[in-house]
Amino acid sequence: MLIISFPRSGQNLLHRLLKHIYKYYHLSYTYCEFYICCNHVPCLQKKQFQKNHDFDLKLDIHKNDKLFVLYRGNKISQLEAYFRYHYSKKYPNVNINYDNPAIFNDLIQFIHNHSHYYDGFMKKYIYTNKYHNAFFIEYDDFVHNHKNYIKKIIMYLNLPIHHENIDIDVQNIIDHFETIEYKNRLHIFNYNKIQLSIQNMNNQSKKKDSNKKILYKRKNELNFI
């Protein structure tokens, strides 16, 4: 089963949770990292669950396939989290501080460069309602309501519950799993600052496109004369 996720939307958390759930039910669990495993769909080693970010948005999925889809509904929060991961990999010893103009400008450019990927991902998996058999997990909602999600995951995977009341299993799973809590690493001040900078960048881009159209029109008029 594929676990499709936009980077930094809980893929690793879900992997650890699934592993824990399968252990609770005394079931075997295998997970394909894809990019550092077989780099092939389906997994060449026939592992049960397989990670994929569908970076080029060309992954062929049938509408009735069972899969998990992970994402963050807030575009800025999603891309900022992705930037933090990307930046920390590139500069592991640098503290990410958006008061630093260079780092903040890198963030804005990163969001601008990856905006199309986010929009395409959301259009393909979320907005079209194409995949009727998929299990969708919005990261922030999952963190705040993980008990309800765990219950639905167990039912979605059709796992053999131990008790007549599934809530008992869910609570036992939670009691022996890591603490799941919401960590808002993006301060509202920086969020608003990012939002304003993106708006300014988009307005400048629209202005440049408009100027290009005017110049193109004038050039054609001159050629006609």
C-alpha positions as CSV (number, residue, x, y, z in Angstrom):
1,M,0.0,0.0,0.0
2,L,1.3,3.4,-0.9
3,I,1.7,6.2,1.6
4,I,1.7,9.3,-0.6
5,S,2.7,12.5,1.2
6,F,3.8,16.0,0.6
7,P,7.2,16.3,2.3
8,R,6.9,17.1,6.0
9,S,3.3,16.2,6.5
10,G,3.7,13.2,8.8
11,Q,5.0,10.4,6.7
12,N,7.6,9.2,9.3
13,L,5.1,9.7,12.1
14,L,2.5,7.5,10.3
15,H,5.2,4.9,9.6
16,R,6.1,4.6,13.3
17,L,2.5,4.5,14.2
18,L,1.7,1.7,11.7
19,K,4.7,-0.2,12.9
20,H,3.5,0.1,16.5
21,I,-0.1,-0.8,15.6
22,Y,1.0,-4.0,13.7
23,K,3.2,-4.9,16.7
24,Y,0.2,-4.5,19.0
25,Y,-1.8,-6.9,16.9
26,H,1.2,-9.3,16.6
27,L,1.3,-8.8,12.8
28,S,4.4,-8.5,10.6
29,Y,5.1,-5.0,9.3
30,T,7.4,-4.0,6.4
31,Y,8.0,-0.5,5.0
32,C,9.7,0.6,1.8
33,E,11.5,3.9,1.9
34,F,11.3,4.0,-1.9
35,Y,14.0,6.6,-2.6
36,I,16.7,4.6,-0.6
37,C,15.1,1.2,-1.2
38,C,14.0,0.0,-4.6
39,N,13.0,3.2,-6.2
40,H,10.2,1.3,-7.9
41,V,6.4,1.0,-7.6
42,P,5.3,-1.4,-6.5
43,C,8.1,-2.3,-4.1
44,L,10.5,-4.9,-5.7
45,Q,10.9,-6.5,-2.2
46,K,7.1,-6.7,-1.9
47,K,7.0,-4.7,1.4
48,Q,3.5,-3.9,2.7
49,F,3.8,-0.1,2.8
50,Q,5.7,2.1,0.5
51,K,6.7,5.8,0.9
52,N,6.3,8.2,-2.1
53,H,6.2,11.9,-2.6
54,D,5.2,11.9,-6.2
55,F,7.5,14.8,-6.9
56,D,6.8,14.9,-10.7
57,L,3.1,14.2,-10.1
58,K,3.2,11.4,-12.7
59,L,2.7,8.5,-10.4
60,D,0.1,6.2,-11.9
61,I,-2.6,5.3,-9.3
62,H,-5.9,3.7,-10.0
63,K,-8.9,5.5,-8.5
64,N,-9.9,2.4,-6.5
65,D,-6.4,1.7,-5.1
66,K,-6.1,1.7,-1.3
67,L,-3.6,4.3,-0.2
68,F,-2.8,6.9,2.5
69,V,-2.5,10.5,1.4
70,L,-0.8,12.9,3.8
71,Y,-0.8,16.7,3.5
72,R,-1.1,20.0,5.3
73,G,-4.1,22.1,4.2
74,N,-2.2,25.4,4.9
75,K,0.1,26.1,2.0
76,I,2.5,28.4,3.9
77,S,2.8,26.0,6.8
78,Q,3.4,23.1,4.5
79,L,6.1,24.8,2.4
80,E,7.8,26.4,5.4
81,A,8.1,23.0,7.1
82,Y,9.5,21.6,3.8
83,F,12.0,24.5,3.7
84,R,13.2,23.8,7.3
85,Y,13.9,20.2,6.4
86,H,15.6,21.1,3.1
87,Y,17.7,23.9,4.7
88,S,18.8,21.8,7.7
89,K,20.0,19.1,5.3
90,K,22.0,21.6,3.3
91,Y,23.3,23.5,6.3
92,P,23.1,21.2,9.3
93,N,25.0,23.5,11.6
94,V,23.1,26.7,10.8
95,N,20.2,27.8,13.1
96,I,17.1,28.7,11.1
97,N,16.3,32.2,12.2
98,Y,13.9,34.2,10.0
99,D,15.2,37.4,11.5
100,N,18.2,36.8,9.3
101,P,17.4,38.5,5.9
102,A,19.4,35.9,3.9
103,I,17.6,32.9,5.4
104,F,14.2,34.6,5.1
105,N,14.8,35.5,1.4
106,D,15.8,31.8,0.8
107,L,12.6,30.8,2.4
108,I,10.5,33.1,0.2
109,Q,12.3,31.9,-2.9
110,F,11.9,28.3,-1.8
111,I,8.1,28.8,-1.4
112,H,7.9,30.5,-4.8
113,N,9.9,27.7,-6.5
114,H,7.8,24.8,-4.9
115,S,4.4,26.5,-5.0
116,H,3.5,24.7,-8.3
117,Y,4.3,21.3,-6.8
118,Y,2.1,22.0,-3.8
119,D,-0.8,23.2,-6.0
120,G,-0.4,20.2,-8.3
121,F,-0.3,17.8,-5.4
122,M,-3.4,19.2,-3.8
123,K,-5.2,19.3,-7.2
124,K,-4.3,15.7,-8.0
125,Y,-5.1,14.1,-4.6
126,I,-7.3,16.4,-2.5
127,Y,-9.4,18.8,-4.6
128,T,-10.6,16.4,-7.3
129,N,-11.9,13.7,-5.0
130,K,-10.7,11.2,-7.6
131,Y,-9.4,8.4,-5.2
132,H,-12.5,7.0,-3.6
133,N,-10.7,4.3,-1.6
134,A,-7.9,6.5,-0.2
135,F,-7.5,7.4,3.5
136,F,-6.7,11.1,3.8
137,I,-4.7,12.5,6.7
138,E,-4.4,16.3,7.1
139,Y,-1.4,16.7,9.4
140,D,-2.6,19.3,11.8
141,D,-6.0,17.6,12.2
142,F,-4.3,14.3,12.8
143,V,-2.1,15.6,15.6
144,H,-5.0,17.2,17.3
145,N,-7.4,14.3,16.8
146,H,-5.0,11.3,16.6
147,K,-7.2,9.0,18.7
148,N,-10.0,9.3,16.2
149,Y,-7.6,8.8,13.3
150,I,-6.0,5.7,14.9
151,K,-9.5,4.1,15.2
152,K,-10.3,4.8,11.6
153,I,-6.9,3.5,10.4
154,I,-7.5,0.2,12.2
155,M,-10.9,-0.1,10.6
156,Y,-9.5,1.0,7.2
157,L,-6.8,-1.7,7.3
158,N,-9.3,-4.2,8.5
159,L,-7.1,-5.3,11.4
160,P,-8.3,-8.0,13.9
161,I,-9.1,-6.0,17.0
162,H,-8.5,-7.7,20.4
163,H,-11.6,-6.4,22.2
164,E,-15.2,-6.0,21.3
165,N,-14.9,-2.3,21.9
166,I,-12.2,-1.0,19.5
167,D,-11.7,2.1,21.7
168,I,-9.9,-0.2,24.2
169,D,-7.4,-1.2,21.6
170,V,-7.0,2.4,20.5
171,Q,-6.3,3.6,24.0
172,N,-3.8,0.7,24.6
173,I,-2.0,1.7,21.4
174,I,-1.8,5.3,22.4
175,D,-0.7,4.5,26.0
176,H,2.4,2.7,24.7
177,F,3.2,5.0,21.8
178,E,5.2,8.2,21.7
179,T,3.6,11.5,22.7
180,I,1.8,13.0,19.7
181,E,1.5,16.7,20.2
182,Y,1.2,19.8,18.1
183,K,4.4,21.8,17.7
184,N,3.9,25.1,16.0
185,R,7.4,26.1,14.9
186,L,6.1,29.0,12.8
187,H,5.3,32.1,14.8
188,I,2.3,34.1,13.7
189,F,4.5,37.1,13.1
190,N,6.7,35.2,10.7
191,Y,3.6,33.6,9.1
192,N,2.1,37.1,8.3
193,K,5.5,38.3,7.2
194,I,5.8,35.3,4.8
195,Q,2.3,35.8,3.5
196,L,3.0,39.5,2.8
197,S,6.3,38.8,1.0
198,I,4.6,36.1,-1.2
199,Q,1.8,38.6,-2.1
200,N,4.4,41.2,-3.1
201,M,6.4,38.7,-5.1
202,N,3.2,37.6,-6.9
203,N,2.2,41.2,-7.6
204,Q,5.6,42.0,-9.0
205,S,5.5,38.8,-11.2
206,K,2.0,39.9,-12.5
207,K,3.3,43.4,-13.2
208,K,6.3,42.0,-15.2
209,D,4.0,39.7,-17.2
210,S,1.7,42.7,-17.9
211,N,4.7,44.8,-19.1
212,K,5.9,42.0,-21.3
213,K,2.5,41.8,-23.0
214,I,2.4,45.6,-23.5
215,L,5.9,45.5,-25.1
216,Y,5.0,42.5,-27.2
217,K,1.8,44.3,-28.4
218,R,3.7,47.5,-29.2
219,K,6.4,45.5,-31.1
220,N,3.7,43.8,-33.2
221,E,2.1,47.2,-33.9
222,L,5.4,48.7,-35.1
223,N,6.1,45.7,-37.3
224,F,2.6,46.0,-38.8
225,I,3.3,49.7,-39.6
